[in-house]
Amino acid sequence: MQAETRAAIEHARDRYPRARSAILPALWAVQHEMGQITPDAMSEVAGILQVTPSEVEAVSTFYSMYFQHPHGRHEVIVCINVSCALRGAEGIVDHLERTLGCASGETTADGAFTWSSTVECLGGCGGAPTMQVDHHFEENLTPESVDQILGALRSEPTPHGEHAVEAGGVAGGSAGAQEPRRRGVPATTGPAPTEPSNAGSTALSTEAKKRRGKPGQ
């Protein structure tokens, strides 16, 4: 594990009242560096967070977004549930299989993409057919738009080992710089969660009261 990754994990650990809460961002940091979660990396994470290796393993094997085997630099999931199926998802799957040269669940020869079709709904029914690329949604797909999306990703530099992810950004990144979209790194910003807040619901309730009895607004 690189020094930057260890520093990112320690930073995440120090943001939470309990170190165990940092297992998720710690695993993201490892995967961002290595492209997968190895048994040795799990042991290192456990040591940094001072938790048992079994706790780290339980989390890393429970969530499908953490990989115990090498995957491509980008993860593509195509929804084939009802709404997407009715709007051409099967054609998108066939197109991906032809253009990427590998079947669902496999990785392209150049290591750029691991892709799969899933019967589980991605929740993008309003923009069907939909696929999820590196935790970002791409909607209203056509074979042409799929080629454009994947072509743009191929042109990005290889992410593994470039930076370790901090909880709230990328270690070593400059302020204001836009980080390219990368597999397995959902955006996390702001301070660590402490207690639930009802500020948003209060504001919504206030606005609702203002609108009450005013049709057309």
Helices and strands as residue ranges (DSSP letters): H 3-14, G 19-22, H 23-34, H 39-49, H 53-62, E 74-79, H 82-86, H 89-100, E 113-118, G 125-127, E 131-133, E 136-138, H 143-154, E 165-166, E 169-170, H 199-211
